Amino acid sequence: MAVCDELERRARARLDPRVFDYYAGGAGDERTLADNRRAWARLELRPVLGGGADRSPDTSLTLLGRRLELPVLLAPVAAQRLLDPGGEPASARAAARAGTVFCLSTRATADVAEVAEAAPDGARWFQLYVERERVRSRRALERLAELGYGAVVLTADLPVAGRRERELRGGPLPLPRGVEIVTHGEPPPRRPAGAPGRAAGGAPAASPAHKPVVGGWDPALTWRDVEWVAERSRLPVLVKGLLTGEDAALAVEHGAAGVVVSNHGGRQLDGALPTAVALPEVLAAVGGRVPVLVDGGLRTGADVARALALGAAATMIGRPYAWALASGGEDEVAALLRQLRSELSEAMSVSGAAAVTDLTPEVLAADR
């Protein structure tokens, strides 16, 4: 059993079923959710015997001017104190330990300042859903640079929430006692030491109130909003949620510093292209002008190697580290990242790649 599958099994045993289904579920019949993973597996690597690759390949890269030790970034995942009391700060510390980026969600249970304080030397980005009340988004954006955030990831694929049957069956999610979805517009009151606790079986202790985890964003985004976000934040902006070359080209034309090929983890439109299938078209349209990242269905270091061989600058993972956080907090997330780095290093060695830049399309078998 793959490490990520074992973490998912353990997380399912620990979490309230409604919470597990919120993170695990996809839209509709969950075909795209499954196809994301299958599409990476269909890309076969070509081992190169005696290729002269170092037995300890260099997995580092430079992304938006910052050196990272691993091309696996932690994608925005909402409300992480539903998974573990440590929540987003724990994930940020694990990312810092691994030398990679933690991307904080708009719908978080820790404020931008709390995360910055938790991992002051770590690379961190902020994911933005633009609020209907733009003043709230503006206030959040204006805090980022002074708190050391390196980029804004503008999620563009959520004009409406996807129809996620598991969530509809489970109903509203109970937040742990003492936990709220923050606004990021101003520092929230300090949480009491040790809050929230855990209920029996390791699940978060829930309050009787049911509070929304999602909702309130502006469904009428335009390409001009890329420029608005860059102006307000004074940071590079990556546009996340693109699956076509046309949209990727428009994002770059409107000032995007990078794009993220994503179908929201299969949570938005069932039947949408798997990200491994969409990636080549986006790369061709971008033409090397900005870095192209990809998420969705990546579960092993070999999957990361496949994405880099196609041309991605880096990858992002969501569910795998959510399950790690639920299974064992910060240390388990750090262990997952070490495992992925080890697996990537092994795939690079066998493929004759001494550095991530050596992972080129020739590493992949031609279509049969």
LINCOR-V469348 format. One record per pair of residues at least 6 apart in sequence whose C-alpha atoms are under 7 Angstrom apart, sorted by the first residue. I is the first residue (numbers start at 1). J is the second residue. D is the distance in Angstrom with one decimal. If there is no record, write none. Layout:
i=(I,I)
j=(J,J)
d=(D,D)
This chain:
i=(4,4,7,7,7,8,10,11,11,11,12,14,14,14,15,16,18,18,19,21,21,22,23,25,25,26,26,26,26,27,27,27,27,27,27,27,27,27,28,28,28,28,29,30,30,31,31,32,32,32,32,32,33,33,35,36,36,36,36,37,37,39,39,39,40,40,43,43,44,44,45,45,45,46,46,46,46,47,47,48,48,48,51,52,53,53,53,53,54,54,55,56,57,57,57,57,57,58,58,58,59,59,59,59,59,60,60,60,60,61,61,61,61,62,68,68,69,69,69,70,70,70,71,71,72,72,72,72,72,73,73,73,73,73,73,74,74,74,74,74,74,75,75,75,75,75,76,76,76,76,76,77,77,78,78,78,79,79,79,79,79,80,80,80,80,81,81,82,82,82,83,83,84,84,84,84,85,86,88,88,89,89,90,90,91,91,92,92,92,93,93,93,94,94,94,94,95,95,95,96,96,96,97,98,98,100,101,101,101,102,102,102,103,103,103,103,104,104,104,105,105,105,106,106,106,107,107,107,107,108,108,109,109,109,109,110,111,111,111,112,113,113,116,123,124,124,125,125,125,125,126,126,126,126,127,127,127,127,128,128,128,128,129,129,129,130,130,130,131,131,131,131,132,132,132,136,138,139,140,140,141,141,142,142,144,145,145,145,150,151,151,151,152,152,152,152,153,153,153,153,154,154,154,154,155,155,155,156,156,156,157,159,159,160,161,162,162,162,164,172,172,173,173,174,174,174,174,174,175,175,175,175,176,176,176,176,176,177,177,177,177,178,178,181,196,197,197,198,198,199,223,223,224,226,226,226,226,227,227,230,230,236,237,237,237,238,238,238,238,238,239,239,239,239,239,240,240,240,240,241,241,241,241,241,242,242,242,242,243,243,243,243,244,244,244,245,245,245,248,248,248,248,249,249,257,258,258,258,259,259,259,260,260,260,261,261,261,261,261,262,262,262,262,263,265,275,275,275,280,283,283,291,292,292,293,293,293,293,294,294,294,294,295,295,295,298,298,299,300,300,301,301,301,301,302,302,302,304,304,305,305,305,308,308,309,309,309,309,310,310,311,321,324,324,324,325,325,348,351,353)
j=(299,320,323,324,327,323,327,323,326,327,20,201,202,203,203,203,170,173,173,166,167,167,319,164,166,33,164,266,267,162,163,164,165,266,267,268,269,270,163,164,165,270,270,266,270,270,271,266,270,271,272,274,265,266,274,274,275,296,297,297,298,274,276,277,276,303,306,364,364,365,363,364,365,351,363,364,365,350,351,350,351,352,352,352,349,352,353,354,349,354,349,345,345,348,349,354,355,354,355,356,69,70,345,355,356,68,69,70,71,67,68,69,71,68,99,100,98,99,100,99,100,341,314,315,100,314,315,316,317,100,101,102,315,316,317,101,102,103,316,317,318,102,103,316,317,318,103,104,105,127,318,105,318,105,107,108,107,108,109,181,213,87,88,108,109,87,109,175,176,204,325,326,204,325,326,329,196,329,110,115,115,118,329,330,330,333,102,115,119,118,119,330,330,331,333,334,101,102,334,119,122,123,334,334,337,123,123,124,125,123,124,125,124,125,126,127,125,126,127,126,127,128,127,128,129,181,182,213,214,181,182,179,180,181,182,182,182,184,187,184,147,187,147,150,149,150,149,150,151,152,149,151,152,153,152,153,154,155,152,153,154,155,154,155,217,137,217,218,137,216,217,218,216,217,218,185,232,185,184,185,232,233,232,233,233,233,234,235,235,235,236,237,235,236,237,238,237,238,239,240,237,238,239,240,239,240,241,239,240,241,241,219,220,219,268,267,268,269,267,210,212,210,211,206,207,209,210,211,206,207,210,211,196,204,205,206,207,196,205,206,207,195,196,213,205,204,205,204,205,205,251,254,254,237,254,255,256,254,255,236,237,257,256,257,258,256,257,258,259,260,251,256,258,259,260,259,260,261,262,260,261,262,263,264,248,260,261,262,261,262,278,282,278,281,282,281,282,285,259,282,285,286,285,286,290,290,291,292,291,292,293,292,293,294,275,279,293,294,295,275,294,295,296,275,296,294,295,296,310,292,311,313,312,313,312,313,314,315,312,314,315,316,315,316,317,304,317,320,340,343,340,341,343,344,343,344,347,315,344,344,347,359,314,359,359,360,361,363,360,361,360,333,332,333,336,332,333,354,363,359)
d=(6.3,5.6,5.4,5.7,6.4,5.2,5.9,5.4,5.4,5.2,6.0,6.3,5.7,5.8,5.2,6.3,5.3,6.7,6.8,5.8,6.5,5.7,7.0,6.6,6.0,5.8,5.6,5.2,4.1,5.7,5.2,4.4,6.8,6.2,4.6,5.6,5.9,5.3,6.0,6.0,6.4,5.4,6.8,6.9,6.2,6.1,6.3,5.0,5.3,5.4,6.1,6.3,6.3,4.3,5.9,4.6,6.2,5.7,4.7,4.0,6.3,6.6,5.9,7.0,6.0,6.1,6.8,6.6,5.7,5.4,5.8,4.6,5.9,6.4,5.4,5.6,5.8,5.3,4.6,6.1,5.1,5.6,4.7,6.3,5.6,4.7,5.4,4.8,6.5,5.4,5.9,6.7,5.7,6.7,6.5,4.6,5.7,6.1,4.7,6.8,6.1,5.5,6.8,6.1,5.7,5.5,4.1,5.2,6.9,5.8,5.4,6.5,6.8,6.0,5.4,5.3,6.9,5.0,6.2,6.6,5.8,6.7,4.7,6.0,6.9,6.3,5.0,5.4,6.9,5.8,5.0,6.3,6.1,4.6,6.4,6.1,4.9,5.9,5.6,5.4,6.4,6.8,5.4,5.3,5.4,5.2,5.1,5.3,4.7,6.3,6.9,5.9,6.3,5.6,5.1,5.2,6.1,4.6,5.0,6.9,7.0,4.4,5.6,6.8,6.4,4.1,6.1,6.5,6.5,6.4,6.5,4.7,6.8,6.3,5.4,6.3,6.0,6.6,6.1,6.8,5.0,5.5,6.7,4.8,5.8,6.7,5.3,6.7,6.1,6.6,5.2,7.0,5.5,6.9,5.9,4.7,6.0,5.7,6.9,6.6,4.4,6.6,6.9,6.6,6.5,6.4,4.7,5.2,7.0,6.4,4.8,6.3,5.6,4.5,5.3,6.3,6.3,4.8,5.8,6.3,5.0,6.9,5.8,5.5,6.2,6.0,7.0,6.6,6.8,5.6,6.1,6.6,5.8,4.9,5.7,6.4,6.0,5.3,6.6,6.0,6.5,6.9,6.3,7.0,5.2,6.0,5.3,5.4,4.9,5.8,6.9,6.5,4.9,6.0,5.7,4.4,5.9,6.9,6.8,6.0,4.9,6.1,6.6,6.0,5.9,5.9,5.4,5.7,5.8,5.9,4.1,5.2,6.2,5.2,4.4,6.0,6.5,4.8,5.1,4.4,6.0,4.7,6.0,5.2,6.6,6.7,6.9,7.0,6.6,5.3,4.9,5.8,6.6,6.3,4.8,6.2,5.8,4.7,5.8,6.3,6.8,6.1,4.9,5.8,6.1,4.8,6.1,6.7,6.0,5.6,5.0,4.1,6.9,6.6,6.5,6.0,4.1,6.1,6.8,6.0,6.7,5.9,6.7,5.9,6.6,6.4,4.6,6.4,5.7,6.4,6.6,6.6,6.5,5.5,5.1,4.0,5.6,5.8,6.0,5.1,4.5,6.7,6.0,6.8,6.9,6.5,5.8,4.5,4.9,4.6,6.8,6.4,6.8,7.0,6.5,6.7,6.6,6.5,6.3,6.2,5.9,5.5,5.3,5.4,6.8,5.5,5.5,4.4,5.0,6.9,6.8,6.5,6.5,4.8,6.1,5.8,4.4,6.4,6.4,6.2,5.8,4.5,5.7,6.5,6.4,6.5,5.0,5.8,5.7,6.5,5.4,6.9,6.6,6.5,5.7,5.3,4.3,4.9,6.8,6.0,6.7,6.4,5.8,5.8,5.8,5.0,5.0,5.9,6.7,5.1,6.2,5.8,4.6,5.2,6.2,6.4,6.1,4.6,6.5,5.9,6.1,5.6,6.3,6.7,5.0,7.0,6.9,6.2,6.8,6.8,7.0,5.6,5.4,5.6,5.4,5.6,5.0,5.4,6.6,6.9,5.0,6.2,5.7,4.8,6.0,6.7,6.6,6.9,6.0,6.8,4.7,6.4,4.4,4.0,6.3,5.6,5.6,6.6,6.7,6.2,6.7,6.9,6.6,6.0,4.5,4.2,5.0,6.5,6.5,5.4,6.8,5.7,5.3,5.1,7.0,6.3,5.7,6.8,6.4,6.0)
